[in-house]
């Protein structure tokens, strides 16, 4: 027989679980970081990230490192960004091996209790940013990172088949920038033009809206890098504020659970805690952006605008929408588990239906469910779009001016300049971050 202290122990255990759940959402922190970064206050954005790395639980460390990597890139520290991105890439890969104990704990608290393994789009974009970071650093591994972009996409899709045989990830749009950079680097060798043409053909297939894709393919098919005496400048830009997660209420599921638990309470041996607290789920959303392209002028002459090679925001929303039913299902299962624990506790203690003790446990169950928070951890400093412009220029020193272009096709914001040296037959690379109309941080420039 269980002693009279058993109900107290059960209640104490339940209250510990209540207090352990429902921590403040990551969205609160990332909002601050995004605001400071986009206004160009990199010092305060960096301090906010570092404070989180110092004080918050390890479950948030990877996303905070991702935020810091973008700040390091803007601060012209590509090697530091690459190191952080490598750490997160490797940890995300490790976390793909599901931890059963951690999964069980999240079922009695909320999804924030799990180590964050990254969304599918983030796992791919880690490799994209590794490519760009290395390209602006020593450049020795940029080609390998570029190949990893397509490899990771394929791994994610191959692993997407569920127990029902359906694979929603087959609908994922492929990211073309890895193939683009691979072709760009192979072209600079002035050989292997068959490889270059294959990469260009992939870009045409995966990103058909990229306006330079066809001319890149035609150039590769003719085995041509640049005219004698010329070199090539690639201007990469990170444009706009990218996708983020916010907490949403899943009303249909909440109503369905309310109806179900009321029916079971009426006909079953015990009542269930009523579904008063709504089911909270994360939702990926895009930020409206005023910047569409970055205009590029060289030595005072406008030569073109950067164009989108990767629509980060569109890809993130589309991918998340494809797996959203599974996210809702996990939230519903979590709620059912909690109701089951309360039900089992009543049965174990011999609580009479509709008794005062039963009512108390129902109230506790409602409080427990109300502590849930949606998992809004995400890579909040991603751009909305990654764009590029290829320019063939005479060898020598040039002044390159970048200025954002608004929705009406009119230049907005302050112009920013950077001097670069173009070498005959070689590539030179630039990278700049325009979350809003003005440049944030520095323009990075690197000769091949």
C-alpha positions in Angstrom: 0.0 0.0 0.0 1.2 3.5 -0.8 1.4 5.8 2.2 -0.4 9.1 2.5 2.7 11.0 1.3 2.3 9.5 -2.2 -0.1 12.1 -3.5 2.1 14.8 -2.2 5.1 13.4 -3.9 3.2 13.1 -7.2 2.1 16.7 -6.9 5.6 17.9 -6.0 7.0 16.1 -9.1 4.3 17.6 -11.3 5.1 21.1 -10.0 8.8 20.6 -10.7 7.8 19.8 -14.3 5.6 22.9 -14.5 8.5 25.1 -13.3 10.9 23.4 -15.7 8.8 24.2 -18.8 7.7 27.3 -20.5 11.0 29.3 -20.7 11.0 32.6 -22.5 11.1 32.1 -26.2 14.2 32.6 -28.3 12.2 35.0 -30.4 12.5 37.6 -27.7 16.3 37.6 -27.9 16.6 37.3 -31.6 14.3 40.4 -32.1 16.8 42.5 -30.2 19.8 41.1 -32.1 18.1 41.6 -35.5 17.2 45.2 -34.7 20.7 46.1 -33.6 22.3 44.3 -36.5 20.1 45.8 -39.2 20.6 49.3 -37.9 24.4 48.8 -38.1 25.1 48.7 -34.4 27.3 45.6 -34.6 28.9 46.2 -31.2 25.6 45.9 -29.4 24.4 43.0 -31.6 27.7 41.2 -30.7 27.3 41.9 -27.0 23.7 40.5 -27.0 24.9 37.3 -28.7 27.9 36.9 -26.4 25.6 37.5 -23.3 23.4 34.7 -24.5 26.4 32.4 -25.1 27.6 33.1 -21.6 24.3 32.8 -19.6 21.8 30.8 -21.5 21.5 27.0 -21.6 23.5 25.0 -24.1 20.3 24.3 -26.0 20.6 27.8 -27.5 24.3 27.9 -28.1 24.3 26.7 -31.7 21.8 29.3 -33.0 23.7 32.0 -31.1 26.9 30.9 -32.8 25.1 31.2 -36.2 24.1 34.8 -35.3 27.6 35.6 -34.3 29.0 34.2 -37.6 27.0 36.7 -39.6 28.2 39.5 -37.3 31.8 38.3 -37.8 31.3 38.4 -41.6 29.9 41.9 -41.5 32.9 42.9 -39.3 35.3 41.5 -41.9 36.3 38.5 -39.9 35.6 35.6 -42.3 38.0 33.2 -40.6 36.2 33.5 -37.3 32.8 33.1 -39.0 34.0 30.0 -40.8 35.2 28.4 -37.5 31.8 29.0 -35.8 29.9 27.7 -38.8 32.0 24.6 -38.9 31.3 23.9 -35.2 27.5 24.3 -35.8 27.6 22.2 -38.9 29.3 19.3 -37.2 27.0 19.6 -34.1 23.9 19.7 -36.2 25.1 16.5 -38.0 25.7 14.8 -34.7 22.2 15.8 -33.4 20.5 14.1 -36.4 21.1 10.9 -34.3 17.9 11.1 -32.2 18.4 11.2 -28.4 15.6 9.1 -27.0 15.9 10.5 -23.5 15.9 14.1 -24.6 12.9 13.4 -26.8 11.0 11.9 -23.8 11.8 14.9 -21.7 10.5 17.3 -24.3 7.2 15.4 -24.3 6.6 16.3 -20.7 7.8 19.9 -21.0 8.1 21.5 -24.5 10.2 21.4 -27.6 12.7 23.9 -26.2 14.1 21.2 -23.9 15.7 19.5 -26.9 19.0 20.5 -28.3 18.3 22.5 -31.4 19.3 20.5 -34.5 18.5 23.1 -37.1 15.7 23.4 -39.6 16.4 21.7 -43.0 17.0 25.1 -44.7 19.4 26.1 -42.0 21.5 22.9 -42.4 21.9 23.7 -46.1 22.6 27.4 -45.5 25.3 26.7 -43.0 27.2 25.2 -45.9 26.3 28.1 -48.1 27.7 30.5 -45.6 30.8 28.3 -45.0 31.4 28.6 -48.8 31.2 32.4 -48.8 33.2 32.8 -45.5 36.0 30.6 -46.9 35.9 32.4 -50.3 36.5 35.7 -48.5 39.2 34.1 -46.3 41.9 31.8 -47.7 39.6 30.3 -50.3 41.2 26.9 -50.1 38.0 25.0 -49.1 35.4 27.0 -50.9 35.0 24.4 -53.6 34.6 21.6 -51.1 32.0 23.5 -49.1 30.1 24.4 -52.3 29.8 20.7 -53.2 28.5 20.0 -49.6 25.5 22.2 -50.3 24.0 19.8 -52.9 25.1 16.8 -50.9 23.3 17.9 -47.8 20.2 18.8 -49.7 20.1 15.2 -51.1 20.7 13.7 -47.7 17.8 15.6 -46.2 15.4 14.6 -49.0 16.5 11.0 -48.9 15.8 10.9 -45.1 12.4 12.5 -45.4 10.3 9.4 -46.0 8.0 8.7 -43.1 6.4 5.5 -41.8 3.5 6.1 -44.1 5.8 6.1 -47.1 5.2 9.8 -47.8 8.0 12.2 -48.3 7.0 15.9 -48.1 10.7 16.9 -48.6 10.7 15.8 -52.2 9.0 19.1 -52.9 11.9 21.1 -51.5 13.4 23.5 -54.1 17.1 23.0 -54.5 19.6 25.7 -53.6 21.7 26.6 -56.7 24.4 28.7 -55.1 26.7 25.7 -54.4 26.7 24.7 -58.0 27.2 28.4 -59.0 30.3 28.8 -56.8 31.7 25.4 -57.9 31.4 26.4 -61.6 32.8 29.9 -60.8 35.9 28.3 -59.2 36.4 25.7 -61.9 36.1 28.4 -64.6 38.9 30.4 -63.0 41.3 27.4 -63.7 40.8 28.1 -67.5 40.3 24.3 -67.9 37.7 21.7 -66.9 35.0 23.7 -68.8 32.9 20.5 -69.0 32.6 20.7 -65.2 31.8 24.3 -65.5 29.0 23.7 -68.0 27.5 21.0 -65.8 27.4 23.3 -62.8 25.9 26.1 -65.0 23.2 23.7 -66.2 22.3 22.8 -62.6 21.9 26.5 -61.8 19.6 26.9 -64.9 17.5 23.9 -63.6 17.4 24.8 -59.9 17.2 28.6 -60.1 15.6 29.3 -63.5 14.7 32.8 -62.4 18.4 33.7 -62.1 18.8 36.0 -65.2 22.5 35.3 -65.8 22.3 31.6 -65.8 21.9 31.1 -69.6 24.8 33.4 -70.4 27.0 31.7 -67.9 26.2 28.3 -69.5 26.9 29.7 -73.0 30.2 31.1 -71.8 31.2 27.7 -70.3 30.2 25.8 -73.4 32.6 28.0 -75.4 35.4 27.5 -72.9 35.8 31.2 -72.2 36.7 32.9 -68.9 37.6 36.5 -69.9 39.1 38.5 -72.7 42.9 38.9 -72.7 43.9 41.7 -70.3 40.7 41.4 -68.3 39.8 39.7 -65.0 36.4 39.0 -63.4 34.8 40.6 -60.3 32.1 38.7 -58.5 29.9 40.9 -56.2 28.0 38.8 -53.6 25.4 40.6 -51.5 23.3 39.5 -48.6 20.1 41.4 -49.1 17.2 42.1 -46.7 16.2 40.7 -43.3 15.6 37.0 -43.6 13.1 34.5 -42.2 12.5 34.0 -38.5 10.1 32.0 -36.3 7.2 33.3 -34.3 4.9 31.6 -31.9 1.5 30.8 -33.4 -1.7 29.3 -32.0 -2.9 26.1 -33.7 -6.7 26.7 -33.2 -8.1 23.6 -35.1 -6.0 21.2 -33.0 -6.8 23.1 -29.8 -10.6 22.8 -30.5 -10.3 19.2 -31.5 -8.5 18.3 -28.3 -11.0 20.2 -26.2 -13.9 18.2 -27.7 -12.0 14.9 -27.3 -11.1 15.4 -23.7 -14.6 16.5 -22.7 -16.0 13.4 -24.3 -13.5 11.2 -22.6 -14.1 12.9 -19.3 -17.8 12.3 -19.6 -17.6 8.6 -20.3 -14.3 7.6 -18.7 -13.4 6.6 -15.1 -11.5 9.8 -14.6 -11.8 13.4 -15.8 -9.1 14.9 -18.0 -7.6 18.4 -17.6 -9.7 20.6 -20.0 -7.9 22.0 -23.0 -7.9 25.6 -21.9 -4.3 26.5 -22.9 -4.0 26.8 -26.7 -1.6 24.6 -28.6 1.4 26.7 -29.4 3.6 26.0 -32.5 6.4 27.8 -34.2 5.8 29.3 -37.6 8.4 30.5 -40.1 7.6 33.9 -41.5 9.3 36.5 -43.8 9.9 40.1 -43.1 8.8 42.7 -45.6 11.9 44.1 -47.3 12.3 47.4 -49.1 15.6 46.5 -50.9 15.3 44.4 -54.1 18.8 44.5 -55.5 22.2 46.2 -55.1 23.3 48.5 -57.9 27.0 48.3 -58.8 29.0 51.0 -60.4 32.7 50.8 -61.3 34.8 53.9 -61.7 31.6 56.0 -61.8 29.9 53.9 -64.4 26.7 51.9 -63.5 27.3 48.4 -64.7 24.4 46.4 -63.3 22.6 45.1 -60.3 23.0 42.0 -58.3 20.4 39.3 -58.9 19.0 36.5 -56.7 20.9 33.2 -56.7 19.2 32.0 -53.5 15.8 33.1 -52.2 16.4 32.3 -48.5 13.0 33.6 -47.2 11.0 31.8 -49.9 12.9 28.6 -49.4 12.5 28.7 -45.6 8.8 29.2 -45.7 8.1 26.6 -48.4 10.2 24.0 -46.6 8.7 24.7 -43.3 5.1 24.6 -44.7 5.9 21.2 -46.2 6.6 19.6 -42.8 4.2 21.8 -40.7 1.7 19.0 -40.3 4.4 16.9 -38.5 5.2 19.8 -36.2 1.5 20.1 -35.3 1.3 16.4 -34.7 4.2 16.5 -32.3 2.6 19.3 -30.3 -0.7 17.4 -30.1 1.1 14.2 -29.0 2.9 16.2 -26.3 -0.4 17.5 -25.0 -1.9 14.0 -25.0 1.1 12.7 -23.0 0.6 15.3 -20.3 -3.1 14.5 -20.1 -2.2 10.8 -19.8 0.2 11.4 -17.0 -2.5 13.3 -15.0 -5.0 10.5 -15.8 -2.5 7.8 -14.7 -1.7 9.7 -11.5 -5.4 9.8 -10.5 -5.7 6.1 -11.2 -2.6 5.2 -9.2 -3.7 7.3 -6.2 -7.2 6.0 -6.3 -8.8 9.4 -6.8 -12.5 9.4 -7.1 -14.0 10.9 -10.3 -15.3 14.5 -9.7 -13.7 14.6 -6.3 -11.9 17.6 -4.9 -8.5 15.9 -5.3 -9.4 15.1 -8.9 -10.3 18.7 -9.5 -7.0 19.8 -8.0 -5.1 17.5 -10.3 -7.1 18.9 -13.3 -6.1 22.4 -12.3 -2.5 21.3 -12.1 -2.8 19.7 -15.5 -4.2 22.9 -17.0 -1.3 24.9 -15.4 1.2 22.4 -16.7 -0.1 22.6 -20.3 -0.2 26.4 -20.1 3.6 26.5 -19.5 4.4 25.3 -23.0 6.2 27.6 -25.3 6.7 27.1 -29.0 10.3 26.4 -30.1 11.2 29.7 -31.9 14.9 29.1 -32.0 16.2 29.9 -35.5 19.0 31.6 -37.4 17.7 35.1 -37.1 20.4 37.0 -39.0 20.0 35.2 -42.3 19.4 37.5 -45.3 16.2 37.4 -47.2 18.2 36.8 -50.5 21.7 36.0 -51.6 22.5 37.8 -54.8 25.5 38.0 -57.2 26.7 40.0 -60.1 29.6 39.0 -62.4 31.5 41.7 -64.1 34.4 41.4 -66.5 36.8 44.4 -66.0 40.2 45.5 -67.3 43.1 44.5 -65.1 44.1 47.2 -62.7 42.7 49.1 -59.7 39.1 50.1 -59.7 36.6 51.8 -57.3 33.4 49.8 -56.9 30.3 51.6 -55.6 27.4 49.7 -54.1 24.0 51.2 -53.4 20.7 49.5 -52.6 17.8 49.6 -55.1 14.2 49.8 -53.8 11.0 48.2 -54.9 10.3 51.0 -57.4 13.7 50.5 -59.0 15.1 53.7 -57.5 18.4 53.8 -55.6 18.0 54.3 -51.9 20.3 54.6 -48.9 23.9 55.7 -48.8 26.4 54.6 -51.4 29.4 52.5 -50.2 32.7 52.1 -52.0 35.6 49.7 -52.0 38.7 49.7 -54.1 39.7 46.4 -55.7 42.5 45.1 -57.8 41.6 43.1 -60.9 44.2 40.7 -62.3 44.4 39.5 -65.8 42.6 36.1 -66.1 41.8 35.9 -62.4 38.8 36.3 -60.2 38.2 38.9 -57.5 35.4 38.5 -54.9 33.4 41.0 -52.9 30.8 40.4 -50.2 28.5 43.0 -48.6 25.5 42.9 -46.3 22.5 45.1 -46.9 19.8 44.1 -44.4 18.1 47.5 -45.0 18.9 50.3 -47.4 22.4 50.9 -46.0 25.5 48.7 -45.8 26.1 47.1 -42.4 29.7 46.6 -41.5 32.4 46.4 -44.1 32.6 45.4 -47.7 34.9 42.3 -47.9 37.2 42.1 -51.0 39.4 39.1 -51.8 41.6 38.3 -54.8 41.8 34.8 -56.0 
